[in-house]
Amino acid sequence: MTPGAERMTEAMRSLEAAFLIGVDGVTEIWLVRHADCYQDMSDGADPALSALGRRQAELLAKRMRELKPAAVYSSPYRRALETARAITDGVRVDERLIEMKMELGDDGALEFKEVPATTIERMSAAINDIASAHPGQRVIVVAHGAAMVMYLTHVLRLEPGQLRMLPYYTSVSVVRMLGERQMVGSLGDTAHLE
């Protein structure tokens, strides 16, 4: 290898390590948005997965089982639990993984009733506790779109509202964690649905 190529290889390995890629002891949190529950929805309070959602959860489960996660955590809401239970029966429920509090306005728009800082605080606490319980392992966390976006915005060090994404049903966003360091590895991956 030429000196220039060696230096470039060394620089790339250093960059990867800075983003916690290939680093011993890193915990991977695979944040998953629950599967669809809105198609043909009949119960608005805590809806079950739709037929489409059950199919999405099956496809997600096939992908997740191949990863052999150390644990699967879920919000207590039915749509998240049903998604998580498609992966394993051994789901651990964490009340802090709930969706942001919101209401449907008269104009059909969603009105957030929970401030971003509160959502970020509870999601961060839950995910930090999960990572601490599973050092150096891969863990699946099934949660909700808006709460996940707030958490990911925080990890990316953006201001709330600056991450312009709506995670699709069963999409996967990966966060790598080592001590206080957190790096986003992917956002909104839906390869299992294709």
C-alpha positions in Angstrom: 0.0 0.0 0.0 1.3 3.4 -0.8 1.8 6.0 1.9 -1.1 8.1 0.6 -3.4 5.1 0.5 -2.4 4.1 4.0 -3.1 7.6 5.3 -6.5 7.6 3.6 -7.4 4.2 5.1 -6.3 5.4 8.5 -8.3 8.6 8.2 -11.4 6.6 7.2 -11.1 4.1 10.1 -10.7 7.1 12.4 -13.8 8.7 11.0 -15.8 5.4 11.4 -14.7 5.1 15.0 -15.8 8.7 15.6 -19.3 7.6 14.5 -19.1 4.5 16.6 -18.8 2.1 13.7 -16.9 -1.1 14.4 -16.1 0.1 18.0 -16.1 -2.6 20.8 -18.8 -2.1 23.4 -21.2 0.0 21.3 -24.9 -0.6 21.9 -27.2 -0.4 18.9 -30.7 0.8 19.5 -33.0 -0.1 16.6 -35.9 2.4 16.9 -38.9 1.1 15.2 -42.2 2.9 14.5 -45.2 0.7 15.1 -47.0 -0.9 12.1 -50.1 0.7 10.6 -53.2 0.8 12.7 -55.1 3.6 10.8 -56.4 1.8 7.7 -60.0 0.9 8.5 -59.6 2.0 12.1 -62.7 1.5 14.3 -61.3 2.3 17.8 -59.5 5.6 18.1 -58.4 5.3 21.7 -55.8 2.5 21.5 -56.3 0.9 18.1 -55.1 -2.6 17.1 -53.0 -3.1 14.0 -54.8 -3.1 10.7 -54.5 -5.9 8.2 -51.8 -3.9 6.4 -50.1 -3.3 9.8 -50.1 -7.0 10.6 -48.4 -7.7 7.3 -45.8 -4.9 7.9 -45.2 -6.4 11.4 -44.6 -9.9 9.9 -42.1 -8.5 7.4 -40.3 -6.5 10.2 -40.3 -9.6 12.4 -38.6 -11.7 9.8 -35.8 -9.0 9.4 -35.4 -8.5 13.2 -35.2 -12.2 14.1 -32.2 -12.6 11.8 -30.5 -9.9 13.9 -30.9 -11.9 17.1 -31.6 -8.9 19.3 -30.7 -9.0 23.0 -34.1 -7.6 23.9 -37.2 -6.1 22.5 -38.8 -3.1 24.3 -42.1 -1.4 23.5 -44.5 1.4 24.4 -47.5 0.0 26.2 -49.9 1.2 23.4 -51.6 -1.7 21.6 -50.2 -0.8 18.1 -46.6 -0.8 19.4 -47.1 -4.0 21.6 -48.6 -5.9 18.6 -45.7 -4.8 16.4 -43.2 -5.9 19.1 -44.9 -9.2 19.8 -44.6 -10.1 16.1 -40.8 -10.2 16.8 -40.9 -12.0 20.2 -43.3 -12.9 23.0 -40.7 -11.7 25.5 -41.4 -8.0 25.1 -40.4 -5.6 27.8 -42.8 -2.6 28.2 -41.5 0.8 29.1 -44.2 3.5 29.8 -41.8 6.3 28.8 -41.9 5.1 25.1 -45.4 6.5 24.5 -46.4 8.9 21.8 -46.3 12.6 22.3 -49.6 13.8 23.8 -51.7 15.3 21.0 -55.3 16.0 20.0 -57.1 16.1 16.7 -58.2 19.6 16.0 -61.5 20.6 14.4 -59.7 21.3 11.2 -58.3 17.7 11.1 -54.8 18.8 12.1 -52.9 17.2 15.0 -52.2 19.6 17.8 -49.3 18.6 20.1 -50.1 19.0 23.8 -46.7 17.9 25.1 -43.7 20.2 24.7 -40.7 18.8 22.8 -38.4 19.1 25.8 -40.6 16.8 27.9 -40.7 14.2 25.1 -37.0 14.3 24.6 -36.4 14.0 28.4 -38.5 10.9 28.8 -37.4 9.2 25.5 -33.7 9.9 26.3 -34.1 8.5 29.9 -35.8 5.3 28.6 -33.3 4.7 25.8 -30.3 5.5 28.1 -31.6 3.0 30.6 -32.2 0.4 27.9 -28.6 0.9 26.6 -27.2 0.6 30.1 -29.0 -2.7 30.6 -27.6 -4.1 27.3 -24.0 -2.8 26.8 -22.4 -3.8 23.5 -25.7 -5.4 22.3 -28.4 -4.8 19.7 -31.8 -3.9 21.1 -35.1 -3.3 19.4 -37.3 -0.4 20.7 -40.8 -0.1 19.3 -42.3 3.3 19.8 -44.2 6.1 17.9 -43.5 8.5 15.1 -43.5 12.0 16.7 -41.8 10.8 19.9 -39.1 9.1 17.9 -38.5 12.2 15.7 -38.1 14.4 18.8 -35.5 11.9 20.2 -33.6 11.6 16.9 -33.7 15.4 16.6 -32.0 15.6 20.0 -29.3 13.0 19.1 -28.6 14.9 15.9 -28.3 18.1 17.9 -31.0 19.8 15.9 -33.7 22.1 17.3 -37.2 20.6 17.5 -39.0 20.9 14.2 -35.8 20.9 12.1 -35.8 17.1 11.3 -38.2 17.0 8.4 -39.2 13.4 8.4 -42.2 11.2 9.2 -41.0 7.7 9.9 -43.1 5.2 7.9 -44.8 2.3 9.6 -42.2 -0.3 10.9 -39.3 1.9 9.7 -36.0 1.5 11.5 -33.7 4.2 12.7 -30.5 3.1 14.3 -28.7 4.9 17.2 -25.3 3.8 18.3 -24.4 4.5 21.9 -21.2 4.2 24.0 -21.2 5.9 27.3 -22.4 9.5 26.8 -21.8 9.3 23.0 -24.7 8.8 20.7 -24.6 8.7 16.9 -27.3 8.1 14.4 -26.5 5.3 12.0 -29.6 5.3 9.8 -33.0 7.0 9.6 -36.3 5.6 8.5 -35.1 2.4 6.8 -38.0 0.3 5.3 -35.9 -2.2 3.3 -38.0 -5.1 4.8 -41.2 -3.7 3.2 -39.8 -3.8 -0.3 
